Amino acid sequence: MIYNPINSQLTNIMAKQAIGIIETKGFISLVEASDAALKSADIKMTGWEKIGSGLVTGFFTGDVAAVKAGLDAAAAAASKLGTVSSVQVIPRPHDDLSKLGGWIG
Protein backbone atom coordinates (compact mmCIF):
# COMPACT_ATOMS: atom_id res chain seq x y z
CA MET A 1 0.00 0.00 0.00
CA ILE A 2 1.19 3.51 -0.78
CA TYR A 3 -0.18 6.89 0.20
CA ASN A 4 -1.98 8.74 -2.60
CA PRO A 5 -1.84 12.50 -1.91
CA ILE A 6 -4.55 13.25 -4.49
CA ASN A 7 -7.32 11.54 -2.53
CA SER A 8 -5.53 11.20 0.84
CA GLN A 9 -5.98 7.43 0.82
CA LEU A 10 -3.80 4.36 0.76
CA THR A 11 -3.65 2.81 -2.70
CA ASN A 12 -2.82 -0.78 -3.57
CA ILE A 13 0.43 -0.80 -5.57
CA MET A 14 -0.61 -4.01 -7.37
CA ALA A 15 -2.23 -1.78 -9.97
CA LYS A 16 1.27 -0.75 -11.07
CA GLN A 17 2.72 -4.26 -11.04
CA ALA A 18 2.16 -7.54 -12.78
CA ILE A 19 1.11 -11.04 -11.83
CA GLY A 20 2.99 -13.96 -13.34
CA ILE A 21 1.56 -17.47 -13.41
CA ILE A 22 3.27 -20.69 -14.47
CA GLU A 23 1.62 -24.10 -14.50
CA THR A 24 3.70 -27.26 -14.72
CA LYS A 25 3.17 -30.99 -14.62
CA GLY A 26 4.77 -32.08 -11.34
CA PHE A 27 5.99 -30.34 -8.22
CA ILE A 28 9.70 -30.76 -8.98
CA SER A 29 9.27 -28.89 -12.26
CA LEU A 30 7.60 -26.05 -10.37
CA VAL A 31 10.43 -25.93 -7.83
CA GLU A 32 12.97 -25.70 -10.64
CA ALA A 33 10.89 -23.06 -12.43
CA SER A 34 10.46 -21.00 -9.27
CA ASP A 35 14.16 -21.14 -8.47
CA ALA A 36 15.07 -19.94 -11.97
CA ALA A 37 12.46 -17.16 -11.89
CA LEU A 38 13.54 -15.83 -8.51
CA LYS A 39 17.24 -15.92 -9.40
CA SER A 40 16.82 -14.24 -12.78
CA ALA A 41 14.59 -11.28 -11.88
CA ASP A 42 13.60 -9.01 -9.00
CA ILE A 43 10.23 -10.68 -8.35
CA LYS A 44 8.47 -12.31 -5.41
CA MET A 45 6.76 -15.67 -5.31
CA THR A 46 3.41 -15.13 -3.63
CA GLY A 47 2.26 -18.72 -3.53
CA TRP A 48 1.46 -21.95 -5.31
CA GLU A 49 -1.55 -24.18 -5.74
CA LYS A 50 -2.02 -27.88 -6.41
CA ILE A 51 -4.51 -28.00 -9.26
CA GLY A 52 -4.94 -31.76 -9.63
CA SER A 53 -3.89 -34.49 -12.07
CA GLY A 54 -0.27 -33.60 -11.31
CA LEU A 55 -0.61 -29.93 -12.29
CA VAL A 56 0.78 -27.27 -9.97
CA THR A 57 0.77 -23.51 -10.43
CA GLY A 58 3.17 -20.87 -9.11
CA PHE A 59 2.32 -17.19 -8.71
CA PHE A 60 4.74 -14.26 -8.86
CA THR A 61 4.53 -10.47 -8.61
CA GLY A 62 6.82 -7.63 -9.59
CA ASP A 63 7.10 -5.01 -12.28
CA VAL A 64 5.98 -6.09 -15.74
CA ALA A 65 9.43 -6.46 -17.30
CA ALA A 66 10.83 -8.38 -14.34
CA VAL A 67 7.89 -10.79 -14.20
CA LYS A 68 8.16 -11.41 -17.94
CA ALA A 69 11.90 -12.09 -17.68
CA GLY A 70 11.44 -14.29 -14.63
CA LEU A 71 8.74 -16.40 -16.22
CA ASP A 72 10.75 -16.78 -19.42
CA ALA A 73 13.60 -18.21 -17.33
CA ALA A 74 11.14 -20.33 -15.34
CA ALA A 75 9.60 -21.87 -18.44
CA ALA A 76 13.01 -22.69 -19.91
CA ALA A 77 14.18 -24.34 -16.69
CA ALA A 78 10.99 -26.30 -16.05
CA SER A 79 10.81 -27.60 -19.60
CA LYS A 80 14.18 -29.33 -19.11
CA LEU A 81 12.67 -31.45 -16.31
CA GLY A 82 9.06 -31.84 -17.29
CA THR A 83 6.12 -30.23 -19.00
CA VAL A 84 5.15 -26.57 -18.83
CA SER A 85 1.38 -26.40 -19.33
CA SER A 86 0.91 -22.65 -19.33
CA VAL A 87 2.65 -19.33 -18.67
CA GLN A 88 0.80 -16.04 -18.29
CA VAL A 89 1.79 -12.47 -17.36
CA ILE A 90 -1.01 -10.09 -16.39
CA PRO A 91 0.20 -6.47 -16.40
CA ARG A 92 -1.54 -4.06 -14.03
CA PRO A 93 -4.10 -6.56 -12.71
CA HIS A 94 -7.45 -5.29 -11.53
CA ASP A 95 -7.73 -5.10 -7.73
CA ASP A 96 -10.73 -7.47 -7.76
CA LEU A 97 -8.45 -10.33 -8.87
CA SER A 98 -7.36 -10.55 -5.25
CA LYS A 99 -10.73 -12.21 -4.57
CA LEU A 100 -9.45 -15.30 -6.42
CA GLY A 101 -6.89 -16.07 -3.73
CA GLY A 102 -4.25 -14.86 -1.35
CA TRP A 103 -1.49 -15.54 -3.88
CA ILE A 104 -2.15 -12.15 -5.52
CA GLY A 105 -0.04 -10.51 -2.84
N, C-alpha and C positions, 0 to 999 in steps of 0.2 A: 504494500500500500504506500502511496505517496500523497503528499499534500498538494491539492490543486488550489492555487490562490484565487482563481477566477470565481469558483463557487464556494470557497472556504470548506471544502470537504476532502476526505480521503478518497483517492481514486485507485482502483485496482490496476497495477502496472501490466497485468496479463494482456491488456488491450494493445500494448506496444511490443509484445513478444510473440513467440510462436510455440506451438505444440508440435512435437514430433512423435510419431507412432511407428513402431516396427513390430511385425508379427512373424514369428518363426515357428517351425515345426521342431519342438523339443526345447527343453529348458537349457541345455548346455549351449545350444546355438544362441539363445537369448543372452546368456552370460557372456559369451564371446563378443556378441554384437554390442552389448552394453559397455563392456570394457573398452572396445575400440572407439565407440562414440564418445565416451567420457575422456579418453586420453587425447582425442584428436580435436576437440572443440571445447569452448567454454560454455558448457551446458550442464543442466542438472537432471538427474533421473528422478522423476517424481513418483514412480511406482511401476508395478507390473501386475498382470492379471493372467490367471489360467483360464483359457477360453474353453477347452475341451478337445477331445480327439487329438491330443498332443500339441495343440496350438497354444502358444503363450505370447503375450503382447507386452512390450515395454513402452513407457511414456517418458518423454523428455521435454524440458522447456529451456528457453534461452532466446537470444535474438534470432531473427529469421536466417541470416547467413550462417550463424554458428550451428543452428539446429540442422540446416540442410547439409552442411559439411559433416557434422557428426553422424547423421543418418546414412550418408553416402559411405562413410567408413564402416559403419555398423553393418550395412547390407553386404559390403565386400567381405568383411570378416566372417559373418554368419554363413554366407554362401559356401565358404570353404569347408565348413563342418556339416552343414545340413541344408535345409530348405528355407528360404525367405518367402513367406506368403504374401506380404504386403508391406509397403513403406509409404507413409504419408506425412507431409508437413503442412500444418494449418497456420498461415500467417495471421497475426492479429485476431485470435479467436474471440468470438462473442462471449461475454461474461456468463451467459446462461449455460454454456457448455460445462461449467463447473457442476451443474446438477447431475451430470452423467457419472461423476465419481470424484473421489478425493485426489486422484492422480493428476488432476489439472494443475494443482499447485497453488 
